């Protein structure tokens, strides 16, 4: 191995390039890196690995899809490969074919199980992680066959009772499929249940089709067995698909013979199929009754990574969506859309934090400290204290010996984020922190100080964290203020936490570190030429103002390092709203190339904090961009309104929606609680009572209600103060603001 490392790889690559008459790839890499600031990590290996896997599938898609357009493909392919559709993308020079127009799906599950079956916008069900799918068709002898992925429209909704259920209806009266998909917790294992209702003309068939793809593209099916005695399939010798009725016919096909859709009338005399390409398809055919109706139940038993005892304990606990969410922060407003989105976002947060915090059920079903900290913050302010404590308690074990809380190499924001969320946990709950957390806290803060660049006072980046990769896609490797503001917040948090532990020496040390870091950041900002900063905060000291500047707004929300009304913050907001918005929301030009819900909401938080009523417009826009099931992908295509980047059900976006709604009712500012400062005037005008809470604050849990049925609305505060009652500012838009320090809990609001 040592000899392997000592080989002159650069020379060998250069010789090979000359030998075969191709451009030297090392020259290209060097030129690519010249666009970025020098950094110790050019590209995180974790992202390279994920990118390789993503585009490996894209390459398979390239070979499988465009040469077989007579197949029934998933919704995104039917749209993206259709030249008559606005989703169409030419493929001539595309390295790989991936879903860039309709990255939308919704997971069903249990609040304590990390099991994530997903359903796409046309009802395609993918039961197992990154697996094959089930589709449902109507075949009509009258030529009215219905393939949902090719339909112009479908109605989809999320039902939120004891179980999460996604209901998808496609077609018209007389020729319609309705599917209801949910996860059941049976005594021995979770089971995905799909209930189908079909209505069509006489002689029609309901077809359950096994498909070698999912919303990302091809997923191989190498063999399928038909278990006649059990009315079931066994897929890839592993997963069972059980039918409640015996199909009239079961038909198979492989890649050589084409899609099974072309063989539905063949006699099903095969017991199994194997396909060396991995494109086996199968269809179970069920005749429709003479009344034109058919119903069917499908069950897919799923595996979990937990022990049988742990799973059994979850089942016996009787916990479900209703009783898990019932006693936490509740919202009641006369706005069905925002009410629904709040409830859906809460369930997304819980679903994606059942084991460890992951920002998505599919593409992003892996851990990052950054996303986890934002999602934990939303869980905390919603009252899920025990859940947050359990999840946060796993962080110290993830820390490296160096003190680095590493999500991926070359990113420097995570240490500050972890320290900040640890402090927020203590601040919002008042719970004593475990003694075992102290050492990771100190190591984490010391790592930030060691990482700072303190040897070149003449450089604009002196005292900042190194140039790093931006997973938030603010641009190429650079000295991002995003990292620095998080690092500064980490020092502040570490100082307070050390004080909590009674460690005065470390408290004083981190206060000094924070003061010095703050001074370095201010000096760096002040050294940016005016023609570059335009009075705002660029993404780094070497960047002009562009979409990446949205990262610098973290100094305002959520960190409140900048004071309310900070001129550079406000100038940055105005620049972004003038130059980086598309149809009322932030458009992230870099990588995402789409409308970003969670960054738009973070900007709305800055508007709210600064008493700028435009926050309401941004909230309305993001609400309108949600999917019918109340989800947001990481980025949204400006034309199709489907997802174009990341996971189709983004946990960070759900977290920011929860934080946005919470801060409309109660937020913290300069040792005060501000109540009602974001309540929409139309909610007040509706003449109904509105309420929110209880929500933890640094002073205790707070619930807020306003009785709008009276001539003068009455605001009632229900709080459990841990210590002294804080000063409170009541600031409902359209009504006179008032500051109160007395113990009155009901206040009559007077119009301005």
N, C-alpha and C positions, 0 to 999 in steps of 0.2 A: 504493500500500500504506500509506503514512503517513497519507493521508486516511482510509483504512479504519480505522486504529487510533484516530484521533481522534474517530470517530463516538460520540455519547453513547448507548452501548448500554444502560446501565441505564434511562435515560429511555425509550428506544424500547421496551424489553421491558415496562416499566410501562404505557405507553400501549396497547400491543397487548393486554396482559392485561385492561385495563379495556374496551377496544373489544369483545373477544370474551367478556367475562363470565367469565373464568377466574381462578383464584388466581394471584397474582404469583409465578413460580418463584423469583425472587430472594429474596423473603421466606422461602420454604421453605428455600432453601439457607442463608440466614443463621441460621435456627432450628436447622437440622441442625448447623451448625458451632459453635453455642453449647454443644453437648454435649461438645465437645472443647476442649483448651487451645489458645490462639492459636498458630499455627505458620506458617512461611513457605511451606510447601507443604501445601495442604489434602488433595489426593489425588494420588498419583503418576500422571503421565500414562501410564506404562507399564501400570499396573494398570487404568486407565480404558480404555485401548485393548484390553487383553485381555478386560476385562469386556464391552465392546461387541461384540467378536467372539463371545464365549461366548453372550451373550444374543441376538445376531443369529441364531445357529443355533437358539436356543431359540424365537425367534419363528417361524422356518420350521417347527420341530417342531410348534408350536401350530397352524399351518395344515395341515400334512401328515398328522399322525398321528390325532388324535381324530376326524376326519371319514372316516377310512379304516381302521377297525378290522377290516375283513375281510381286510386284508393280513397277511402273515407279518412280524412286526416283530422287532427284536433282543430278546434276553433281558430287558434292563432295562425295555423298553416293555411287554412281555408281563406283567411282574410289576407295574410301577408303575401301569399303567392297568387292572389287574384288581381290581374291588371285593371279590373273595373272598380276596385275598392281603394279607398284612400289609405288603407294600411299597406298597400303594395310597396315592396322594396325590390328594385332591380338586383340581380344576383351575379352580374357578369364578373366582377372582380372581388366578390365577397370571399374571404378566406374560409369562412364557415357560415352556415345558415342557422341562426339562433333567433329566438323569440324576442323581437325588439318593439313589438306593437301592442301586444295584449298579455302582458305578464300580470295576470290577475287570477287569483284563486282564493278559496276560503277553507280553512281547516275546521273540522269538528273534533271534539275530544272531551276530555274530563279535566277539571282543574288540578288534579293531582297526578295525572298520567302524561308522560312525555311521548305520546302517540299522536301522530299528526296525519291522518288521511286528509286529502285535499279534493276540492271540487272546483272545476273550472267554470267560466261564465255560461257554458251551455250544458252543464250537468255531467260532464265527463268526470268519473270518480277514479282517483288514484289511491288505492287502499294502503300501500306500504311505501316506506320512504324511497323516493327516487325510483319508483317501480313502474310496472305496466298499469294499464287502466281498463275500466269497464265503461262501455258506451251503450246507449239504448236507442233502438230505432223502431219505426213503424214501416213495415213493408206492405204495400197495398196493391192488390191486383188491378185497381182502377187507376194506377199511375200517380197516386197521391202519397208515395213513400215519403217519410220524414226522417231526415238525418239532422239532428240538432246542431251539429257543428257547422252545417251549411245554411242554417236558418237565419233570416235577417234579424230576428228578434227572439228573446226569451225573457221570461219573468223569473227573477231569482230573489229570494229573501232569506234572511236569517231569523230563525225563531229561537227565543232565549227563555226557555222554561227550565225544567229539570235537566234536560240535555240541550246541547246546541244542535239545531237541525237546520240544514240547508235544503230549501225546497226550490226546485227548478221546474218550470212549466214551459214547454215549447210546443208551438203549433197553434191551431185555431180550433174552435168548437167543432167537434165531429172528427177531428184528426189531431189528437193531442197526447203528449206524454208528460206526466208529472212524476218526478222522483223526489223522495224525501230521504235524506242521508243523515245518519247520526251514529254516534259511538255508544254502544251499550257496555256496561260493566257486568258481565256474567260472573258466576262464582269462580271460574277457573282462569279466564283470560278475557281481555277486551275483544269485542266483536263489532265489526262495522256492519250496520244494518242499512239496506237500501230498500225502500218501499216504492213500488212502481204501480201507477194507475194509467191505463191506456184507454183511449176511445178512438175508434176508427170505423171505417165501413166494413160491411160483411166480407168475410174471406180474408181479412187482413191478419197480419202476424205482428206480435211483439218479438223483437230480437234483442237478446243480450249478447253484446259483442265484446270479445276479449281483444284488446288492442296493444300492440307492441310500442307504445309511446305514452308520453305524459305532457304536461304543459311546457316542458323544456325541449322535448323532442323524442328521439328514438330511445326506447328502453327494451332490451332484448327479451324475447320469449323464445326459448330454445325447444321446449317441449310442453305439451298439454295432454293430460290423461282425462278421459271421460269415465267417471265412476258411476255406472248406471244404477247400481243398487242404492246409492246415496243421492242420486240426482245432483251430481257435483262435478266440478273440474278440480284437478290438481295441477297447478301452474308451476313450471320449472321444478317439479318434484318436491315442492315445498308448501305452497300456500293453497288452501282450499277455498273454492267459491261454491257455496251451497244454495240450491234453489228450493223454494217451498213447494214447487210443483214439478212434475216430470215433463221435460220438454218433448214436444212432438218430434223434433228432429235436432240433431247436433251435427254440425258441419265443421270441418277443419280445412285449413289451407296452409301452404308454406310460401316462402318468397318466390320460388320458381313458378308456382301456379297463380300467384297474385292474391289480391285481397279476398277474404272469405265472402265479402259482399257479392261477388260475382258467382258464387257457388251455392247460394241459399236454397235453391230448388233441387239440389242434388240429394240423393238418398244418403242419410247419415249412417253408413255402415262401418265407419272407423271407430276404434276405441281410443286412439291416440294419434298425435302428430309430433313429428320432430322436424326441426328446421336448422340446418347447419349455419345459415346466415343469422339466425336469431330473430326472424320476422314471422314466426308462427302466428296465425290468427284462428279464432274459433267463434262459433255462433250457436247459441241455444235458441231455438225457435218455438214460440208458444202461440197457438192459434187464438184468435179473438173470438169471443162468443157470438152467437147470432144477434145478440143485442148490441154488438159492436164494442164490447168492453172486455178488459182483461186486467187482472191485478196479480202481482208477484212480489214475494219477499226474497231478498238475496242477503246472505250472511257470509262475511269473510272473517274468520278468526284471525286475530293479530297477535304477534309476539311482542313482548316487552323485555327490557333489559333488567328489570327488577326481579328479586327473588319471589317465589310463590307466596312466602309468608308476608312479604311487604305488600304484594298485590292484594292478598286476602284481607289485610288490615284496611286497605283503602276501600274495598267493597263493603266490608262490615261497618265502616265508619258512617255510612249513609250520606256522605257529603256529596252534594250535587251543586249545580250552578246557582240554584235558587237560594240554598242556605249558606253557601260560601259568600255570596255577594250581599245578602240581605241586610246585615248589620253595619255595612261600611258606608262610605260617602255616597249618599243618594242625591240625585238631581230631580227636581220637579219644576218644569217650566212649560208655558203654553206654546211650545215650538217642537213639534213632533220630530222633525228632522234632526235637530241638535240633540234632543233627548235620546233618540234612537242611537245616534252615533256615539254618544257618551257611554251608553250601556254596552254597545258592541265593542268599543275600545277597551272598556274595563275587562271584558271577557277575553279579548285578545291578549291583554297583559297577563292575565292569570294563566291562560292556555300556554303561553310562551315562557312561563316561569315555574312550570310544574316540577322540574327537576333542577336544571340550572337555567339561567336567563339566556335565551337565544332570541335574536331579533327577527326570526321568521320561521315558519313551519317547514320550509323546503330549501330554497336557495341559500338562505342565511341560517340554516339550522346548525349553528355552531357558536361558540362563545367568543365575545369580545368584551373587554372591560368597559370600553366607551359606551356601547349600546346598553350594556347591563346597568351602568350607573344611571343613565337617563331613565331607564325603565324602572329601576328600583326607586328612584325619586318619586315617580308617579304612583307606585304602589304605596310608598310611605305616606304621601299626603292624602291617599284614599283610605288609610286606616288599616292596611294589611301589614301590620307591624311584625307579627310572628313570622309571616312568610318572608318579609324583607330581612329579618334577623337571621333566619336560617340560610338564606342565599348569600347574604353578606358574610356570614361566618365561613363560607368556603373560600373567600378571597385570599386570606393569608397563605393557605396551602398552595395557591397558584403563583405566589411570589418567588422570583429567582433569588439565589443566594446573594446576588449583588444588590438586592433591594428593588429590582425592576419588576413592576407589574406588567408583564409583556403580553400584549395581545398579538402583536406581530413585530418583528424586528424593524427598526428604523422609524418607529412612531414614538413620540415623546410626551404624549398628552395623558397617558393612562395613569401614571402615578398620582398626578394632581387630581384626577377624577376619582380615584379610589379613596384618597385621603378626604376629599370633599364630601363624598357620599357617606363615609364613616362619621364625619362630623355632623352631617345633616341627620343621620340616624339618631345620634345622641341628642341633638338639638330638638328634633321633632317628637321624640318619644320620652326623653328624660330617663331612659333606662341606663343603668351602669353598664359600661362596656366590659367585655371579658378581659382579664389580665393578659391573656394570651395574645391580644391584639396589639399590645404596646410595642413589642419588639418589631413586628412588621410595619407599624406606623413610623417608628423612628428610622428604620432602614429605608422605608419608602421616601421619607423626606430627605434623608442624607443623600440618596441616589440623585434626587433632583439637583441638589447643590453641586455634587460631583460632576454632573452632566453639563452644567453651565459653562459657557466659553468666556474665560476670564483673562486671557493672555494677550489680547489685541485691542487695547483701548481706542485705537484710531479707527477701528472698523465699526460700521453702522450696527453690526449685530453683537457688539461687545456686551457680555453679561447675559445674553439670551441662551436658550437651548439650541443645540446644533440644528443644522439643516436636516430635515426629515421628510419622509414620505407622508403624503396626506391621503388617508383612506376616505376622508370627506371630500376628496377630489377638488381641493382648492387650487391645484396646479402641480407642476413638477416639484421635485425636492427643493425645499426652501426653509428659511428661518421663520416659521409661521408664528404669528402672534397668538394664534389659537393655542399652540403648545405652551407658550409663555404665560398666558393668562391662566391656564389650568395649573401650571406649575406654581404660580403665585398664590392661587387659591389653595393649592396643596400645602404650601408653607403656612398660610393663615390657619388652615384646618389643623395641621400638625401642632402648631403652637397651642391652640385651644384644647386639643385632645391631650397634649402633654400636661397642661394645667389641670385637666380633669383627673388625670392619673396622679397628680401631686408631684410631678417631675418639673420643678421650677427651672432647673438648669437647661433642659431641652426646650422648655417654653420660651425662655429668653433667647436661646440660640436661634430658634426658628422665627422668632419675631425679627431678629437682626437679619436673617436670610431674606425674609419677606420684604423688609424695608430696602435692602440693597437690590433685590430683584425688581421691585417696583420702580426704583430710581433708574435702573438699567433700561427697563421697558420704556419709561418716559423719555429718557435720553435718546433711545433708538427712534422713537416716534418723532421726536422734535428734529432729528437729523434727516428726515425724509424730505427731499425737495418739494416745494409747494406744488410744482407742476405735476408731481406724481401723486401726492396725497389728496390734493384738492380740498384740503381742510378736513379730510376724513381719516379713516384707519384702513389702509390697504391690508392685504393678507400678510405681507411681510415688509420689512424695511427696504426691500429691493424691488418691490412690485408697484406698478401703477394701480389705480383703482379699477377693479373689475369684479366679476361675480364672486371671486374668492374672498372678497372683503367681508362677506357675510359671516365668515368664521370669526372675525375680530369682534363682532357684536356679542360674543360670549362674555366679554367684559361687562356687559350690561345685564343680559339674561343668559343663564340663570345666576351668574356669580355676583352681580352687583358690586364689582370692583370699581366701576365708574359711578360717579354720583348721578342722580337723576338730573336730566337736562344737560349732560355733558355735550359740549358743542361738537366734538369730533364724532361721537356716537350718532348724534342727530344728523350730521352732514353725511355720514355713511349710509344711514337709513334713506335719506333723500336721494343720494346717488343711486342706490340699489333700486329704489322704486321708480326712478326715472329711466334707468338704463338696463336693468336686469329683471324686469317683470314682463310677464306675458299673460294677457287677459286676466289681470288682477292677482297674479301670484308670482312668487319668485321662480325664475327659470334658471336652473344651474347649467350654464353653458359647458362646463368642463366635465367630460366623461358622461355624466348623467344625461346631458342634452335633453332635459325634460323638466316639467314643473315639479317642484319639490315641496311636498306638504309640510314636513316637519320643520324645514328651514323657514318656510313662509310663516308658520305659527310662532317660531322663535322671534322673528321680526315683529310680528303682531304683539308679542309680549313687551317689546321695547316701546311700541306705540302706546300700549296700555299704561305702562309705567310712567310715560311722559304725557299722559292725559290727552292723547291724540286719538280722536274718535275713529280714525281710519282702521283701527284694529278690527272693528266690526265688519268692514268690507272684506278684509282678509279672511276672517273666520267664515263668513258666508261663502266665499269663493272655495275655500278648502272643503267645506261641507258639501258643496255641489259637485266636487271632484271625487267624492267617495264612491265606491262601488255600491251596487244595490244591497250588498250584505254588510255595508258599513266599514269597508277596508280601504286602505291606501297602499299602493305599491311604493317602493322607494322613490321612483320618479315616474312622471305621468307624461305620456306622449301628447304633444300639444294639439294633434289633430284627431287621433283615434280615441283619446281620453283613456286608453288602456295603459298598462304598465310598460315602461321601456327600459327599466333598470332595476336590478336587485330582486328582492323577494316580492311576491304579489300581495303579501299580507305582512306589512312592515310594523314590527313592534315598536320601534322608536317613534314612528308617526302616531301610533295609538297613544304612546306615553305623552307626546306633546299635546295631543287633543285633550287628554285628561288634565294636564297641567294648565292648559289654556282655560278650560271651563272652571277649574278650581280658582284660578287667580281672578276671574271675573267677579267672584263672590268674596273671596278672602285672600289677601296677599300681605306680604311682610315688607316693610320699608322703614329703615332708620329707626329701629326699636319700636315701631308702631305696628298695629294691625290696621289695614285699610279694608273696609267692608263695602261691597257692592259697587266698586268703581267701574266695573265692566258690564254691568247688567244692561241688556239691550232695552232702549226706550219702548219698543213695541211689546216687550214682555210686560212692562209696567202698565201699558195702555190696554192690555187685554182684559184687565179687570179680574184676574184670577190670582190666587196665592202662588208664590214661587218660593222654592227652598233649595238649600244645598247643605250637605254635611252628614255626619260630623267629619271634620278634617283636622288632623294634627297640625299644630303650629308650635313655635318655640315656647309658647306660654300655656298651652293646653289644647284640648280638642274643642273645636268651634263648629256650631251649626247656625245657619242663618236662614230666616224666613221673612217674607214680606207679604203682608195681607193687603192686596191691591183692590179688594172689594169695598173698602171704606172710602169716604170722600177724600181723606188724607191717608195715604198708605202708611202702615205701621210696620217698622222693621223690628223684629225680635231676635235677640241674640241668646243662644243657649250654649253656655261654655262650661267646661270643667277646668278651671285654672289650676296649674300645678303649684304656682307660687303667687307672686303679686300680679294683680290684674294689670295688663299693659294699657298704655294710652291707645285709644281707638279713634280712628277717623272714619266717619260715615260719609261716603262720597258717591252716592247714586246719581248717575247722569240725569240732568234735568231737575235735580232737587238741590237745595242748599246744603253745602258741605258743613259738617260740624265735627268738632273734636271733643271727646269726652273722656274723662278719667274717673267718673263716678261709677257707682255700681248699678246704675239703671240698666235694665236689659231690654226695654222696649222704647222705641223712639218714633215719634210721629214725623213723617217727612213733609217738608214744605217745599213747594215749587219755587224755582228761581224766579 
